[in-house]
Amino acid sequence: MGRTIGIGHQDFGQLITSGIFYVDKTMFIKEWWESGDVVTLITRPRRFGKTLNMSMVEQFFSVKYTDKEDLFHGLSVWKEETYRRLQGSYPVISISFANIKEQNYFSARRKICQILSNLYSANRFLMEESILDDKERKFFEDVSVDMDDVTATFAIHQLSLYLSRYYGKKVIILLDEYDTPMQEAYVNGYWDELVNFTRSLFNSTFKTNPYLERAILTGITRVSRESIFSDLNNPEVVTTTSNKYEASFGFTEGEVFAALDEFGLSDKRGEVKAWYDGFTFGTVRDIYNPWSIINYLDKKKLMPYWANSSSNRLIEKLLREGNKNIKQEFETLMCEETIRVEIDEQIVYNELSIKQNAIWSLLLASGYLKVIKLMFQDDEGEYRYELKLTNKEVWVMFKAMIKGWFAEGENYNDFIQALLAGDLKAMNAYMNRVTLEMFSYFDTGKKVSKGRPESFYHGFVLGLVAELSDRYVIMSNRESGLGRYDVMLEPRRRADDAMILEFKVQDTEDEKELSDTVRAALRQIDEKKYETMLVKRGIPAGRIRKYGFAFHGKKVLIG
């Protein structure tokens, strides 16, 4: 009989004392301590055990847990004699920014100040000792939710001084989910204000702090050095492509298969692998996200647990507002193929909407993409990676996201049904209604370029992928016959017809009516012999449907 499954445990001690299912990650303590790094920033996707590991580190080192050494009995780190002596021997300052998800700077700053004020309240015993002078007591009292910037940004520095003086040892500082406020600041438009405040806070905490022994920061992204880390002396940055701590966050395949065996699910290895495998940290492949595995062990049902466990507002915003190339590459990913792009692991949030490839760096850091291989490093030091969607769970999440973009009423689903039925009248009626909503999502305000359907084309293809990919192999912009078709739908079952879709924006100089544009699209399909690939695969010409889509502004004609 397997151990008890507990969902959402982030307190290490509570998890251990309750006998909850736990995969031993305590050797992270040894690896980190022996690295000798003063400030370590570790980035991993959400729900990969960052908070639990930070709780583990706090309860291992903190003097508040000196009498809790039994928490580590039987775990890997306790087999190391040296580390038994380290347990419970340091003052530790541990805070989290995970809940700072405010819509304006005033609220975000106030919440950070509340966290710092709570930290001082938890250490109020220092005021009862004779280690503080009058000015320090005054500073201690000034730390509150309404404190000024100088007090707020210096608060952790001063608390480090007080604790190190009391215990006779420098402090360990743990900051979990440091970048959560950064993401919210970008989405809600107060980036510059928060960066200025955070830079000052981090400078006094991690750079000009002589009372600091070691520090760990965790987050999803590596926010650019130029924004909040500009004053720090080269923190050790451990991203998903770094070799340090490769197996310390997330479950390895061996750990997952052992858990499946423990819970009598050995026969489900293949399905679980398809759904939840795919993450790569450093050189270690086949990493699984813990959240989905634990939920699957509990519920015995394959479904998207991790991908749907948090808001994807930023990702959705960048994809929906992205340019033509981004939508084409995303379409390729949804067709379960790879893309080759430059990656810069330093996320510059205020450049996300400017730098074309920044979104792929964010998706990689967030766990939605995996590295298939590193292609090369160019003359400017940029790395080009071959990337793919991480696994089925991620694909299902994006499919649901795309369907949501077109979910006003039932128009879009009705269009798909009309397409499958070959009902041109219904296709035209529904599509002309859908385009009004579609353009409001995808149009960037610029006129559609002549000869390219631009935003509508990509929105439409993404919709097809979301709705029909279980029934069709959907391909776009590939060679067949004498040219490159726009979209091809190859049926997965013999009963369905194949389809070739060609999109054209009306050239009003040569095409007086949209019907002329439709005929030009259909003529191109025939002249370029786009059906060649389908015929070679054994699909009779009589079962290949051809559609021309003509666009002019928000008007559509399909023939």
C-alpha positions in Angstrom: 0.0 0.0 0.0 1.4 3.4 -1.0 2.0 6.3 1.3 -0.7 9.0 1.8 -0.9 11.5 -1.1 -1.2 15.1 0.0 -1.9 17.9 -2.5 -0.4 21.3 -2.2 2.1 20.7 0.7 4.7 23.4 0.8 5.9 23.1 4.5 8.6 20.5 4.7 8.2 19.7 8.4 4.4 19.3 8.1 4.8 17.0 5.1 7.4 14.8 6.9 5.6 14.6 10.2 2.3 13.7 8.5 3.9 10.8 6.6 2.9 12.3 3.3 4.4 11.0 0.0 7.7 12.7 -0.5 10.5 12.3 -3.0 13.8 12.9 -1.2 15.5 16.1 -2.5 17.7 16.7 0.6 21.0 16.3 -1.2 20.3 19.7 -2.7 21.4 21.0 0.7 24.8 19.4 0.4 25.3 20.4 -3.3 24.3 24.0 -2.6 26.4 24.4 0.5 29.5 22.9 -1.1 29.1 25.2 -4.1 30.3 28.1 -1.9 28.2 30.6 -3.8 27.2 33.6 -1.8 24.0 34.5 -3.8 22.3 31.9 -5.9 19.4 32.5 -8.2 17.6 29.3 -9.3 14.9 29.5 -11.9 12.4 26.7 -12.5 8.8 26.5 -13.8 6.0 27.0 -11.3 5.0 24.1 -9.1 8.4 22.3 -9.4 9.1 22.1 -5.7 10.9 25.5 -5.3 8.8 26.5 -2.3 9.1 23.1 -0.7 12.8 23.0 -1.2 13.2 26.5 0.3 11.2 25.3 3.3 13.5 22.3 3.6 16.6 24.5 3.5 15.1 26.9 6.1 14.2 24.0 8.5 17.6 22.4 8.0 19.8 25.4 8.8 17.6 27.6 11.0 18.3 27.9 14.7 14.5 27.9 15.2 14.6 24.2 14.2 17.5 23.1 16.3 15.3 20.6 18.1 13.8 19.3 14.8 16.7 17.2 13.5 14.3 14.2 13.4 12.7 15.7 10.3 15.8 14.6 8.4 16.4 11.2 9.9 16.4 8.6 7.2 16.8 11.1 4.4 19.9 11.3 2.2 21.5 14.4 3.7 21.5 12.9 7.2 23.8 10.2 6.1 26.5 12.9 5.8 28.1 13.3 9.2 29.3 16.8 8.4 25.8 18.0 7.7 24.3 16.6 10.9 26.5 19.2 12.7 25.2 22.0 10.4 21.5 21.4 11.1 19.9 24.1 13.2 23.0 26.3 13.4 22.3 29.5 11.4 19.9 32.4 11.8 17.7 32.3 8.7 15.5 35.0 7.1 12.9 33.5 4.9 10.3 35.4 2.9 8.2 34.8 -0.2 6.8 37.2 -2.9 4.5 34.5 -4.3 1.3 36.3 -3.3 2.3 39.8 -4.6 -0.1 39.9 -7.6 -1.4 43.4 -7.4 -2.8 45.5 -10.2 -1.0 48.7 -9.2 2.4 49.8 -7.8 0.9 51.3 -4.6 -0.7 47.9 -3.6 2.4 45.9 -4.6 4.7 48.1 -2.6 2.3 48.0 0.4 2.2 44.2 0.3 6.0 43.9 0.3 6.1 46.3 3.2 3.5 44.1 5.0 5.7 41.1 4.5 8.7 42.9 5.9 6.7 44.1 8.8 5.6 40.6 9.6 9.2 39.5 9.4 10.1 42.0 12.1 7.1 41.0 14.2 8.3 37.4 14.1 11.7 38.5 15.5 10.4 40.9 18.0 12.2 39.1 20.8 15.3 41.1 19.6 13.6 44.2 21.2 13.6 42.5 24.5 17.3 41.9 24.5 20.1 44.4 25.2 21.6 44.2 21.8 19.9 47.2 20.1 20.7 50.8 20.8 18.1 53.5 20.8 18.4 54.3 17.1 18.1 50.7 16.2 15.1 50.3 18.4 13.6 53.3 16.6 14.3 51.7 13.2 12.7 48.5 14.4 9.5 50.3 15.4 9.5 52.3 12.1 9.2 49.0 10.0 5.5 48.9 9.1 3.2 48.7 6.2 3.3 52.5 5.8 7.1 52.9 6.1 9.1 55.1 3.7 11.3 53.7 0.9 14.5 54.1 2.8 13.3 52.1 5.7 11.6 49.4 3.5 14.6 48.8 1.2 17.0 48.7 4.2 14.8 46.5 6.4 16.3 43.1 5.6 19.8 44.5 5.8 19.2 45.8 9.3 17.5 42.6 10.5 20.5 40.7 9.2 22.7 42.9 11.5 20.4 42.4 14.5 20.2 38.6 14.1 23.9 38.1 13.4 24.8 40.2 16.5 22.4 38.1 18.6 23.5 34.7 17.4 27.1 35.5 16.7 26.8 34.2 13.1 26.0 35.7 9.7 22.5 35.0 8.3 21.2 32.9 5.5 18.5 34.7 3.4 15.9 32.8 1.4 13.6 34.7 -1.0 11.1 32.5 -2.8 9.3 33.5 -6.1 11.2 36.8 -6.3 9.9 37.5 -9.8 6.1 37.2 -9.2 5.7 40.9 -8.6 7.8 41.6 -11.8 5.4 39.7 -14.0 2.4 41.4 -12.5 4.1 44.8 -12.9 4.7 44.2 -16.6 1.1 43.0 -17.3 -0.4 45.9 -15.3 1.8 48.7 -16.4 3.9 49.7 -13.3 7.2 48.0 -14.3 9.5 51.0 -13.9 8.3 52.0 -10.5 8.6 48.5 -9.1 12.0 47.9 -10.6 13.4 51.0 -8.9 12.1 49.9 -5.5 13.2 46.3 -6.0 16.7 47.3 -7.1 17.3 49.3 -3.9 15.9 46.4 -1.8 18.1 43.8 -3.5 21.2 46.0 -3.3 21.0 46.5 0.4 20.0 42.9 1.0 22.4 40.9 -1.2 25.3 43.2 -2.1 26.1 45.8 0.6 25.2 43.4 3.4 28.3 42.3 5.5 26.0 40.2 7.7 25.0 37.8 4.9 26.4 34.2 4.9 24.5 32.8 1.9 21.4 33.5 0.0 19.0 31.7 -2.4 16.5 33.4 -4.6 14.0 31.3 -6.6 11.7 32.3 -9.4 10.4 31.2 -12.8 12.5 33.7 -14.9 15.9 35.2 -14.8 15.0 38.9 -14.8 17.7 40.8 -16.7 20.7 42.0 -14.8 20.2 45.5 -16.1 16.9 45.9 -14.3 17.0 44.7 -10.7 20.4 42.9 -10.4 22.6 45.7 -11.8 24.3 46.3 -8.5 24.9 42.7 -7.5 28.3 41.2 -7.6 27.8 38.3 -10.1 25.2 36.1 -8.4 25.3 32.5 -9.4 22.4 32.1 -11.8 21.1 28.6 -12.3 18.6 28.3 -15.2 16.9 25.3 -16.7 19.9 24.9 -19.1 22.5 25.0 -16.3 24.1 21.8 -15.0 23.8 22.7 -11.3 21.0 21.2 -9.2 19.7 19.3 -12.3 17.6 16.7 -10.4 16.8 18.8 -7.3 13.6 20.2 -8.7 11.0 18.1 -10.4 10.9 14.3 -10.5 13.3 12.2 -12.5 11.8 9.3 -14.6 13.2 6.8 -12.1 11.4 8.6 -9.2 8.2 8.7 -11.2 8.2 5.0 -12.2 9.1 4.0 -8.6 6.0 6.0 -7.4 3.8 4.3 -10.0 5.0 1.0 -8.8 4.4 1.9 -5.2 0.8 2.8 -6.0 0.0 -0.1 -8.3 0.1 1.9 -11.5 3.1 0.3 -13.2 1.1 -0.4 -16.4 0.4 3.3 -16.8 4.1 4.3 -17.4 3.7 5.0 -21.1 0.6 7.1 -20.7 2.1 9.1 -17.8 5.3 9.7 -19.8 3.4 11.0 -22.8 1.3 13.4 -20.7 3.8 14.7 -18.1 7.4 13.9 -19.2 9.5 16.3 -21.3 11.3 18.7 -19.1 15.1 19.0 -19.3 17.3 20.6 -16.7 20.9 20.9 -17.6 21.9 17.5 -19.0 19.2 15.6 -17.3 16.3 14.7 -19.6 12.9 13.1 -18.7 12.1 15.4 -15.8 8.4 15.3 -14.8 6.5 18.1 -13.1 5.7 17.1 -9.5 2.3 18.7 -9.4 0.8 16.6 -12.1 2.4 13.4 -10.9 1.1 13.8 -7.4 -2.4 14.7 -8.6 -2.3 11.7 -10.9 -1.3 9.4 -8.1 -4.2 10.8 -6.1 -6.9 10.8 -8.7 -5.7 8.1 -11.2 -6.9 10.2 -14.1 -4.8 11.7 -17.0 -5.7 15.4 -17.4 -3.9 18.7 -17.3 -3.1 19.4 -13.7 0.1 21.6 -13.8 -0.8 23.5 -17.0 -4.1 24.6 -15.6 -2.9 25.3 -12.1 -2.2 29.0 -12.5 -3.0 32.0 -14.6 -1.4 32.2 -18.0 -2.3 35.8 -18.6 1.1 37.0 -19.7 1.7 34.1 -22.1 -1.8 34.5 -23.6 -1.2 38.3 -24.0 2.1 37.8 -25.8 0.8 35.1 -28.1 -2.4 36.9 -28.9 -0.7 40.2 -29.6 2.3 38.7 -31.3 3.3 39.4 -34.9 2.9 37.2 -38.0 6.1 35.3 -37.4 5.3 34.5 -33.8 1.9 33.1 -34.8 3.4 31.0 -37.6 5.9 29.5 -35.2 3.3 28.9 -32.6 1.2 27.2 -35.2 4.2 24.9 -36.0 4.5 24.0 -32.3 0.8 23.2 -32.1 1.3 20.8 -35.0 3.8 19.0 -32.7 6.8 20.1 -34.7 9.9 22.0 -33.7 11.0 25.6 -34.2 14.6 27.0 -34.3 15.0 30.3 -32.5 17.5 32.4 -30.6 17.1 32.3 -26.8 18.3 34.8 -24.3 17.7 33.5 -20.8 17.8 37.0 -19.3 14.1 38.1 -19.5 13.8 41.8 -20.1 10.1 42.3 -19.4 9.7 45.7 -20.8 11.1 44.4 -24.1 8.8 41.3 -24.4 6.6 43.1 -26.9 9.5 44.5 -28.9 12.0 41.6 -29.2 10.5 39.0 -31.4 12.2 36.0 -29.8 11.7 37.1 -26.2 8.4 35.1 -26.0 10.2 31.8 -26.7 12.7 32.6 -23.9 9.8 33.1 -21.5 7.9 30.0 -22.7 11.1 27.9 -22.2 11.7 29.3 -18.7 8.1 28.8 -17.8 8.2 25.1 -18.8 5.9 25.2 -21.9 8.8 24.5 -24.3 11.6 22.0 -24.1 15.0 22.0 -25.7 15.5 19.3 -28.3 19.0 20.4 -29.0 21.3 23.4 -28.9 22.1 24.3 -32.5 25.0 26.8 -32.3 26.2 30.1 -30.9 26.5 32.9 -33.4 29.0 35.7 -33.6 27.1 37.9 -31.3 26.9 35.2 -28.6 23.3 34.4 -29.2 22.3 30.7 -28.8 19.9 29.1 -31.3 17.8 26.3 -29.9 15.5 23.8 -31.4 12.4 23.8 -29.3 9.2 21.8 -29.0 6.1 21.9 -26.8 7.0 20.0 -23.6 4.3 17.3 -23.5 0.7 16.5 -24.1 -0.4 18.3 -21.0 1.0 21.6 -22.4 -0.5 21.0 -25.8 -3.9 20.4 -24.3 -3.6 23.7 -22.3 -2.8 25.7 -25.4 -5.6 24.0 -27.3 -8.0 25.2 -24.6 -6.5 28.7 -24.6 -7.0 29.0 -28.4 -10.5 27.7 -28.3 -11.2 30.4 -25.6 -10.1 33.1 -28.0 -12.9 32.2 -30.4 -15.5 31.2 -27.8 -17.9 34.1 -28.2 -21.2 32.2 -28.5 -20.9 29.1 -30.6 -20.0 30.7 -33.9 -16.5 29.3 -34.2 -17.5 25.8 -33.3 -20.4 26.1 -35.8 -17.9 27.1 -38.5 -15.8 24.0 -37.8 -18.9 21.8 -38.1 -19.8 23.5 -41.4 -16.3 22.9 -42.7 -16.4 19.2 -41.9 -19.8 18.9 -43.5 -18.6 20.9 -46.6 -21.5 23.4 -46.1 -20.2 26.5 -48.0 -23.2 28.6 -47.2 -22.9 28.0 -43.5 -19.1 28.4 -43.6 -19.5 31.8 -45.1 -22.2 32.9 -42.8 -20.4 31.9 -39.7 -17.0 32.9 -40.8 -18.1 36.5 -41.5 -19.4 36.7 -38.0 -16.3 35.2 -36.5 -13.9 37.6 -38.2 -15.4 40.5 -36.3 -14.3 38.9 -33.0 -11.1 37.5 -34.5 -9.8 40.8 -35.8 -10.4 42.4 -32.4 -8.0 39.9 -30.9 -5.3 39.6 -33.6 -5.3 42.8 -35.6 -2.5 45.1 -34.4 -4.1 48.2 -35.9 -2.2 48.1 -39.2 -3.7 47.4 -42.5 -3.4 43.9 -43.8 -0.5 43.7 -46.3 -1.3 43.0 -49.9 -1.0 39.3 -50.7 -0.8 38.2 -47.1 -3.8 37.4 -44.9 -1.8 38.4 -41.8 -3.5 38.2 -38.5 -6.7 36.5 -39.7 -4.8 33.7 -41.4 -2.9 32.8 -38.3 -5.9 33.1 -36.0 -7.9 30.9 -38.3 -5.2 28.2 -38.6 -4.7 28.2 -34.8 -8.5 27.7 -34.5 -8.3 24.7 -36.8 -5.4 23.2 -34.9 -7.3 23.5 -31.7 -10.5 22.0 -33.0 -9.4 19.4 -35.5 -6.0 18.1 -34.5 -7.3 14.9 -33.1 -9.0 14.1 -36.4 -6.5 15.5 -38.9 -2.8 15.9 -39.3 -2.6 19.7 -39.8 0.3 21.1 -41.9 1.0 24.6 -43.2 3.4 26.3 -45.5 5.1 23.1 -46.7 6.2 22.1 -50.2 3.9 19.9 -52.2 3.8 19.7 -56.0 5.2 22.9 -57.5 4.9 25.2 -54.5 4.0 25.7 -50.8 0.4 25.4 -49.8 -1.1 27.5 -47.0 -2.9 24.7 -45.0 -3.4 21.0 -45.6 -5.6 18.7 -43.5 -4.6 15.1 -43.9 -7.3 12.8 -42.3 -6.3 10.3 -39.6 -9.1 8.0 -40.6 -10.2 6.7 -44.0 -13.8 8.0 -43.7 -12.8 11.7 -43.7 -11.9 13.8 -46.7 -8.6 15.6 -47.0 -8.6 19.4 -47.4 -6.4 22.0 -48.9 -7.0 25.6 -47.9 -5.5 28.6 -49.7 -5.8 32.2 -48.3 -5.7 35.3 -50.4 -6.2 39.0 -49.6 -8.1 40.7 -52.4 -5.9 42.7 -54.9 -8.5 45.4 -55.8 -6.5 46.4 -58.9 -6.8 42.9 -60.5 -9.8 41.5 -58.7 -13.0 43.5 -58.7 -15.0 41.1 -56.6 -14.1 38.7 -53.8 -15.3 35.9 -56.0 -12.4 36.7 -58.3 -10.0 36.3 -55.4 -11.6 32.9 -54.5 -11.1 31.7 -58.1 -7.5 32.9 -58.0 -6.9 30.9 -54.8 -8.5 27.7 -56.3 -6.5 28.2 -59.5 -3.3 28.4 -57.5 -4.1 25.1 -55.7 -4.5 23.3 -59.1 -1.7 25.0 -61.0 0.8 24.3 -58.2 -0.5 20.7 -57.8 -0.7 21.0 -54.0 -2.6 17.7 -53.8 0.6 15.8 -54.9 1.6 14.8 -51.4 -1.9 13.6 -50.4 -2.2 11.5 -53.6 1.2 9.9 -52.9 -0.1 8.9 -49.5 -2.9 7.0 -51.1 -5.8 9.5 -50.8 -7.9 9.5 -54.0 -8.2 12.8 -55.8 -12.0 12.6 -55.4 -11.6 12.8 -51.7 -9.5 15.9 -51.6 -11.5 19.1 -51.0 -10.1 22.4 -52.1 -11.1 25.7 -50.6 -10.2 29.3 -51.5 -10.5 31.9 -48.8 -10.7 35.5 -50.0 -10.4 38.5 -47.6 -11.0 42.1 -47.8 -10.9 44.0 -44.5 -13.3 42.0 -42.3 -15.2 40.5 -45.2 -14.6 36.9 -46.1 -15.7 34.8 -49.1 -15.1 31.0 -49.2 -15.5 29.0 -52.3 
